[in-house]
Amino acid sequence: MKYLVGFSRVFVGILFIISGLIKLNDPMGFSFKLQDYFAPSVLNLEFLVPYALILALLVVIFEVMLGIMLLLGYAKKFTIWSLLAMIVFFTFLTFYSAYFNKVTDCGCFGDAIKLTPWESFTKDVILLVLILILFFGKQYIKPLFTRSFRSISVLVSLLLCLWLGYHVLMHLPVVDFRPYKIGANIPEGMVVPDDAPPAIIEYQWKYEINGNEKVITNTTGLDPKPEGGKRLGVDTEFIQEPYEPPIHDFTIERDGEDFTEAFLMEDKLIVVISYNLDNADIEGFAEIKKATDAALQKGYKVIGLSASSTAETEQMAKNQKLNFDFYFCDMTTLKTIVRSNPGLLELHEGTILQKLHWNDIEDLKLN
């Protein structure tokens, strides 16, 4: 039991720290995932949506701190009970998501590691077992170092977590795990490779044979046509989902016309992104205007992308005296591209050269 507890302590502590830090690197992304869970079709907790970001920060910081406290043996009872409560809740949540197919990505490791709902549930079950080992063998968890060292380490860790959370919200994630990171080529990210695994579909043919209903299953899609059988219907189910390229929902549209290909061929393109004007930091557009005016003078093409209506974007552009037009793009896509509202990209023939939070617009380098 002593060795089981020792292994569980190290494994759970490190995993909680890694998982928490990945999400703390991008708390905005985790808050979007919480909003998915709060939706009416999932947990129906819409009143929590306005608090999604603060809840995301609290959860991920608490997750990191529990991992550190477990490794140090700090506040042992509180730590173990908190770990148990958290994993029981998330095990229920991932099972609910997997069984009812509500949220297809739990966001456990942000965009760094994508897990299917059932993989997330399996991971939580394993953690639940390990935490139960810690719970029943807590007498074997011995504190490390002196009490003063443990207390100082926990305090310093908390302050560092708070600083990191503030820093990435005021700027951008330190590490970008998304398909729109600097250096990524958007058109290439849309391509389905020739060797991509094909979709596998299971066909369940329902027949009435000699008065009895029988289901004949195959993956060819060919009707088996059993002798003397009367077909009642056919159901299909994906055994293997079709390959989905990293970038699959990026478009640039206006008035029903698609400009995606044309703009992704531009040599010098500045793209201002505001996924929703209702949630935008309007003061950020003053900085955006300075940068885009300078870009236009240097021969750049400048456009905006938003999921807000044309009427809203035109009114905002008029109010802020912006010298460029906005085009439509899916809101989820825009949230994925940059964790700033507004934010700014520089593209060269579809390759992302710069990505900036509006707070960092002065760092934009124009040729």
N, C-alpha and C positions, 0 to 999 in steps of 0.2 A: 504493500500500500504506500509506503514511504516513497518508493521509486515512481509509482504511478502518479502520485501527487506532485512530485518534482517535475516529471515530464509534462503533466497537465499545466502546471504553473507557468513553465517557460513557454510552452506552445500557445496557450491561451493569451498570456501577457503580450508576447510578440505579435500574435495575429491581431489583437485588439489595437495595438499601437500602429501597426502597418495600415490596417483598414481605416482607422480613425484619421491618420495623417493624410492618406490618399484623399479622403473626403474633405478634410480640413484645407487641403490644397485648392479645393474647388467647392466651397460651401454653397455657392449660388446654384451649381449643378445639382447638389444634393437637395436643395430646397425645391427645385423643379420636380425632383422625384417624389418628395413629400406631397407636393400639390397633386401629383397623380394619385397617390393613396387617399388624399382627402376628397377626391372627386365623388359626386353623387353615385356613380356607378360602382364605386369600390367601397370605401368606408362611410361615405356620406357625412363628412365632417367639414363642410365648406366654410364654417365659421373660423376654422383654423388656417385657411389659406393666407390671410394677411400676415399671419405670424410664422409662415413657413421658414423664412430665412433665419429668424432668431432661434426657432426650434432646431433647425439644421445645425446652427453653430453650437447650441447647447449640447445636442446629442453627440456630435463628433468630438468636441472637446472632452466631454464626459467619458467617451469611449477611450480616447487616448490616455486620459488620467487613470482610468481603471486598470489599463494594461500596465502603466508605470507603477501604480500602487501595489498591484499584485506581485510584480517582480521584486519590489523592494520589501514587501511584507508590511506595508503601511496601512493602518486602520483595517486590520484583517477582517473582522466581522462585517463592517460596512461594505468593504470591497467585494467580498464573496456574495453577500446578499444582493448587492447592486448588480453584479455580474449575472446572478441567477435570474433576477427579475428582468433584466434586459434581454437575456437570451430566450427566456420563456415567451416574452412578448414578440420578439422578432421571429421565433420559430412558428408561432401562431400566424404572424403576418405573412411569412413566406409560404406557409402551407395554404393559407387562404388564397394568396395570389396564384399559386401553382394549380390548386385544385379547380378554382373557378376561372383561371386564365385571365386575371384582372390586370396585373401589371407584369409585363414580359421581362423586365429587367429591374431587379430589386435595388440596384445602385450600391450594393454592399462594398464594392471596391471602385466606385465611381466609373470613369471611362477607362481605367487602366486594365481591368479584368472584367469581361462581360460573362455573367452567369445566367443560365436559363432559370426559370422559376423553380424547377425541381432540383437543379444543382444547388441553388441557394438554400432550399429547404434541407437538402442532405447535409450541406455545410453546417447549418444551424443545429441539426440533430447531433452531429459529431461534437460540436462545441457544447451542446447541452449535456452530453454524456461526460465530457471532460470537466465541465464546471460542477456537475454533481459529484464527481470524484473529489474535486477540491472542497466541496461543501461537507462531504462526510469524512474527509481526511484533513480537515483544517488544522488539526493539532500538529500536523507535520509541516505546516507552513511557518518557517522560522524567519523572523525579520533579518534583513541584511544591514550591515553597517551600524552606526550609532543612531539613536533617536534624532539627534540634531541634524545629522546628515540626511536622514530620510525626510525630515520635515522641510529642510531647505531644498532638497531635490524636487519634492512635490510642488513647492511654491514656485521655484524657478521654471519647472515644466509648465505649470498653469500660466505663468506670465508669458512664456514663449508661445504657447498655444493661442493665447489672446492676441498677441502681436501678429502671429501668422494669419489668423483669421481676419484681422483688421487690414493687414497689408494686401492680401489677395482680393479683398472686396474693394479697396481703394485703387487697386491697379489691376492685375490679371493673375491667374494661377501661375505659380512658380514653374511647374512642369505641365505642359499641355499634352494630354493623352488623346485628344480628339482628332478626327480625320482632317480638320481644318487648321492644323498647327502650322507655324511658320515653316516654309520650305515645301509644303504639300502642294501638289498640282491638282486643281479641282477636276478638270476633264479626265485626267488619268484615274482619279478616285471614283469616277462614275463607270469605268469600264468593267465589264464582266470578262474575266480571263477565259481563254479557250479551254483550259484544263479545270475550270470550276466544276465542282461536283454537281451532278444533275439532281433535280428534285425527284424524290421517289414517292409515288402515290399508291396507296392501297385502295383497291376497289372491292366493295362488298356487295356482290350481286345477290339480290333476294329473289328466290324462285319458289313457286308452289309446285311441288312434285308429289303426285299421288295423294293430294289432299293435305300434305304437310309442308310447312314453310322451311326452306333451307337456305343458308347463306353460303355462297361460294366466293372465296377470296382469291384475288390475284393482284399483281402489280403491272400487268401488261396493258390493262385497259380494254382488252378484247372480251367481248361478251362470250361467256362459256357455252351458252345455249344448250343446257343439258336436255337430253331426249325426254320428251313428254313433260317438260317443265314450262310453267307460265311465269314470265318475269313480272315481279311485283314492283321492282324499283332497284336503285343502286345508290349506295352511299360511298363517299370518298373521304380519305384522311391522309394527311401528309405524314409519311414515316420519316422522310428527310426533307426539310424545308428547302426551297430553291435558294441558290446562292444570292446574297444581297451585297452589292458593292459597298465599300465604306461610305461613299457619298451617293445617295440615291434619291434625294428629294430637293436638290438645289435647282431653283429656276429664277429667272429674272423676267417678269411679265409686266405689261402695262396695257390697259384697254384691250385685253384679250389677245395681245400679240406677244410672242415669245422672243426675247432678245438675248437669251442665255448664251448661245453660241457666238453671237456677234461681240458681246462684251468680254467674253473669255478669250477672245483673240486680240484684245487691246494690248498695246505695248506698255502704256503707262495709264493705269486705272486706279483711281481712289474710290473706295466704296464706304459710304457712311451707313452704319447699321443701327436701326432702332426698331427692335422687334415689335414694340407696342408703344405708341406715343402716350398712352394714358399712364404708363409706368416709367416713362423716360425722365431722366434728370435734365430738365429743360435748360438749366444753367450751363450744361455741358455743350449745348449747341453754340454758345458764344465762342468757345474754344474751337469747336468744329469749323465755324465760319472762317476764323482766321487761317486755319490750315488749308481749307478747301479753296479759299480765295488765292492763297499763295500757290497752291497746286495748279489752279487754272491758269495763272500767269506764266507758269513754267511748262505749259503744254499738256498737262494731264487731263484725261477725261474723268469727270467726277459724277457719280450717281449715288443715290440713296436707296436702301432696301428696307422695307417695313411690311408688316402684316396689317397695318392700319389702312383704312380706306383712302382712296385717292383724294377725296375731299378733305380729310383730316391732314394728310401729308402736305397738300398744297397750302392749306391754311397755316400750318406750322411753318412751312418754308417762307411764306409771305411775312409772317410775324417775326421770324428770325433773320429775314433778308438773305436767305440762302440762294446761291446762284447755280443750283442744279435741281434736277427732277428726281422724285422718288419712284421706285418700281416696287412691285409686289413680290414677296417671297414668303414661304410658309413660316409661321411663327416659331415652331419647334426647331426648324433648321437654323433660323437666325439666333435663337437662344444657344444653339450648339456652337455656332461659328465663333461668337465672342461673348464673354461674360460681362458685358458692359452695355448700358443702354443710355446714351449712344456709345458706339465704338467705331473704330476706323480700321480699314485694311488698305494695304497697297498691293496690287496684283500686276504681274507681268506675264501676259499670255496665259492667264489662269493659275499661275504660281503665286502663292502668298509670300510676299517679301517682308511685310511688316504688319503687325497687329497691335493696336493700341487702345487702352482705356482712355476715356475722354480726359481723365486727370493727367495723362501722360502725353497729350497731343504735342507739347513742345518738343518731345523727343522724335517727332516725325522727321525723317531725312528725305528731302526732295532733290532730285537730280536736275 
